[in-house]
Amino acid sequence: MTATTGGTPAATHTVLTTSLGELTVVREAAAVTGLYFPRHWPRPDRTAFGPRRDAGFEEVARQLGEYLDGDRTEFELPLQVSGSEFDRRVWDVIAGIPYGETTTYGEIARSLGAGTEPRDVGGAVGRNPVCIIIPCHRVIGVTGKLTGYAGGLDRKRALLEIEHAGALRAGRVSAAGLW
């Protein structure tokens, strides 16, 4: 993952058809600024997507396709994400969760230090503007139960299954259940 900062060029977007359904990809210049499922929650501001332009999103489409096929374990895309300092700290922790593994909201809260509550982590996870790329689907409840996901729990389960299968092939995890 590469984060960029700087001016605010005009946003453009496209809609990709994937094995998980349609994904809207938003970018400013070369940086991805948003990745959203239909009925994404919380709902993004669609006026910030800019005009639809299908050209120029080939690399994002290729990498997402490879990931969803189980052939890619991390993304190499420039990102420009907006959020509070706390949100960015949470997203940095999430970006460090290894492929095929999960963690809990509580574990992330503890890693951020005293005074951080799991529910606050959950709020930041929900505000992640680039789902899949910053892999918030890898965050689960303390009991191992799948909890909220912007694209719905069926998609969260599918993403975790893709990763678990890839990690099994690589010999990085046991065949035991995910959750």
SULVENRA-V323959 format. One record per backbone hydrogen bond with DSSP energy under -1.0 kcal/mol. NH is the residue of the N-H (numbers start at 1). CO is the residue of the C=O. If there is no record, write none. Layout:
# SULVENRA-V323959
nh-><NH,NH>
co-><CO,CO>
This chain:
# SULVENRA-V323959
nh-><2,4,12,13,14,16,18,21,23,24,25,26,27,28,31,32,33,34,35,36,40,46,48,49,53,61,62,63,64,65,66,67,68,69,70,71,79,80,88,89,90,91,92,93,94,95,97,101,103,105,108,109,110,111,112,116,121,122,123,124,125,126,127,128,131,133,134,136,138,139,140,141,144,152,156,157,158,159,160,161,162,163,164,165,166,167,168,169,170,171,172>
co-><77,79,27,51,25,23,21,18,16,36,14,34,12,31,28,78,26,26,129,24,37,44,45,46,13,57,58,59,60,61,62,63,64,65,67,66,2,32,84,85,86,87,88,89,90,91,94,98,138,140,104,105,106,107,108,113,117,118,119,120,121,122,123,125,35,131,130,134,135,136,103,145,141,149,152,153,154,155,156,157,158,159,160,161,162,163,164,165,166,168,167>
